[in-house]
Amino acid sequence: MPDWSKPTASDLYVSWPGLLADRDLASATMFDAAVTNTPTGAIRYDVAAQKLQRYNGTTFVDQAISVAGGGTGAATAAGARANLGLGGLATQSASALSVSGGAIDGTAIGATVPSTGRFTTVTATQINSFRHGQNTTDQPGSGNAIVGGAMTFDATAGIGGSSLFLSKGQFWSLLLNNNSGGGDAIQIFAYQGTPVGSVTIGAAAVTFNGHANPPSDYRLKEDFAAIENAVALVAQLRPGWFTWKQSRERSMGFLAHEVQAVLPFAATGRKDDIWGHDGPKGPDGEHLHRPGTIRPQGMNPANLVPVLTAAVQALAADVAKLKAEIAGLKAKA
């Protein structure tokens, strides 16, 4: 065991190299091994505890290195986290991180690897936004941002509020699904907080409740012309009663492909079409529609109103003409 009081004048000269070598080894290993007559102020590195200590003349006392000196300024793990401003983040699992305060500014979350998370409360003020798949200036569908999504918050006087922008190259930008089967509204439209309309999704149909007024301004149209042969067109339509297969509800209407054959603009999709492997997928990578299942056609009965109106007008004109002819015959009789 090294003795820090050695060598002395009474020690044999031949012993001096060995005694000095023991002291040199103790210094080089920072007193990790026990020595006798340890000098006051000696610095020891405790390998087992992995910390620095200073001898006060009686025992070794733990020493904290300041933050400015490259340390933590604390003698405990909790104190080190507090001094470094880490809080509880340093003890959390990398796969279950919880941020309960502070701000994340200019930091990309999930920039290279998809990430999932849950926000209890998100507060944004003065033109802040959430953006995906686009630059930081354009809104999806305009400018250079063709595909992407954004939710923006603008507190500017007169236009304050939030806006949602969605844009895609194919399939749907928004999927609304109702699993309740109770006929609850899946979307509500309100004016100054008062509901004025809603959309409900049933087993076989989407119902719009309220008033919908799509653009019909004359300044948006050209080549406006009368509908010819309206009665003949209507005669080719085949309205009828039917039963929805899934809900077993009885209703009346048309078959989309039959209407499409007469009025192509009035129906969408293709007869007997099915979903393929190129169909839309959800966030989990699974198909939203199983390949090989029905890809239904659709139609809006409102598209039939113009031709029905023209047919009624034509029939009304024929009736008026017949009435006039009958009145003339009666007058001659």
Stockholm file with secondary structure:
# STOCKHOLM 1.0

chainA/1-333         MPDWSKPTASDLYVSWPGLLADRDLASATMFDAAVTNTPTGAIRYDVAAQKLQRYNGTTFVDQAISVAGGGTGAATAAGARANLGLGGLATQSASALSVSGGAIDGTAIGATVPSTGRFTTVTATQINSFRHGQNTTDQPGSGNAIVGGAMTFDATAGIGGSSLFLSKGQFWSLLLNNNSGGGDAIQIFAYQGTPVGSVTIGAAAVTFNGHANPPSDYRLKEDFAAIENAVALVAQLRPGWFTWKQSRERSMGFLAHEVQAVLPFAATGRKDDIWGHDGPKGPDGEHLHRPGTIRPQGMNPANLVPVLTAAVQALAADVAKLKAEIAGLKAKA
#=GR chainA/1-333 SS CCBTTCCCTTSCGGGHHHHHHHHHHHHHTTTCSCCBSCCTTCEEEETTTTEEEEECSSSEEECCCCTTTTSCSCSSHHHHHHHHTCGGGGGSCTTSCCCCSSCCCSCCSSSSSCCCCCCSCCCCCSSEEEEESSCSSSCTTBTTBCSEEEEEEECCTTTCEEEEEEECSSSCSCCCCCCSCSCCEEEEEEETTEEEEEEEECSSCEEEESCCCCCCCGGGCCSCCCCTTHHHHHHHCCCEEEECTTTCCEEEECCHHHHHHHCGGGEESCTTCBCCTTSCBCTTSCBSSCTTSBCCCEECGGGGHHHHHHHHHHHHHHHHHHHHHHHHHHHHC
#=GC SS_cons         CCBTTCCCTTSCGGGHHHHHHHHHHHHHTTTCSCCBSCCTTCEEEETTTTEEEEECSSSEEECCCCTTTTSCSCSSHHHHHHHHTCGGGGGSCTTSCCCCSSCCCSCCSSSSSCCCCCCSCCCCCSSEEEEESSCSSSCTTBTTBCSEEEEEEECCTTTCEEEEEEECSSSCSCCCCCCSCSCCEEEEEEETTEEEEEEEECSSCEEEESCCCCCCCGGGCCSCCCCTTHHHHHHHCCCEEEECTTTCCEEEECCHHHHHHHCGGGEESCTTCBCCTTSCBCTTSCBSSCTTSBCCCEECGGGGHHHHHHHHHHHHHHHHHHHHHHHHHHHHC
//
